[in-house]
């Protein structure tokens, strides 16, 4: 470690940045927080920093700015990631990432892939993408985060990257199925064109698709793809050391429970919120994180 980096590690600015991102994750009330509590402090702080980076770029895309403004703000984050790797971050989240990148070998290309995915959303409202485009989107916005995460966990192996590949896609597809109504209100529709056309849905505007009587068939087909990704992730996780991968196991368990509840609810009353109750989340954290 260079003298400059050693000095930065002990600086008040880095300490304050870590405290700020920790507070932001705690305030978010996300199941992510409970899973990451299983990690040692330095690795937990690294994951909190990754989470806040993801929230920052996601909030840009979900904001009310023009596509050009969103591109500009995402470009600023590309510059900030470059600054992190140069040892000169300018933002709170960047300073929190600095030591995580150095200590755990987080890869620049994975951060850039996340921004690539956000740009897919920023350029235009995604509506019924091809299956290939949806898979690329899931890789960028979810599996790339998984690749960052497994390194923060301490498992930089090919099997861990396979966990990231499959679990990231499973989580993102579950999010898509959970948020159909919310995304539709924003003019977005992530259900793949091939699945819609296979059940006779040729429209791509969210309002028409979400009212179509054949929608449940398309949703159930995508839910089955998500379930296969969950199964693939569990198989790959069996090849990884168990203890450092406990947070991934907890996240997988919570999201599998979410997918199961979505399928039980069905695909017609989309405004009826589906959540895994907190006691069940805690039980899953205990079962998959400690046993």
Secondary structure, 3 states (H helix, E strand, C coil): CCHHHHHHHCCHHHHHHHHHHHHHHHHHCCHHHHHHCCCCHHHHHHHHHHHHHHHHHHHHHHCCCCHHHHHHHHHHHHHHHHHHHCCCCCCHHHHHHHHHHHHHCCCHHHHHHHHHHHHHHHHCCCECCCHHHHHHHHHHHHHHHHHHHHHHHCCCCHHHHHHHHHHHHHHHHHHHHHCHHHHHHCCCECCCHHHHHHCCCCCCCHHHHHHCCCHHHHHHHHHHHHHHHHHHHHHHHCCCCCHHHHHHHHHHHHHHHHHHHHHHHCCCCCCCCCCCCHHHHHHHHHHHHCC
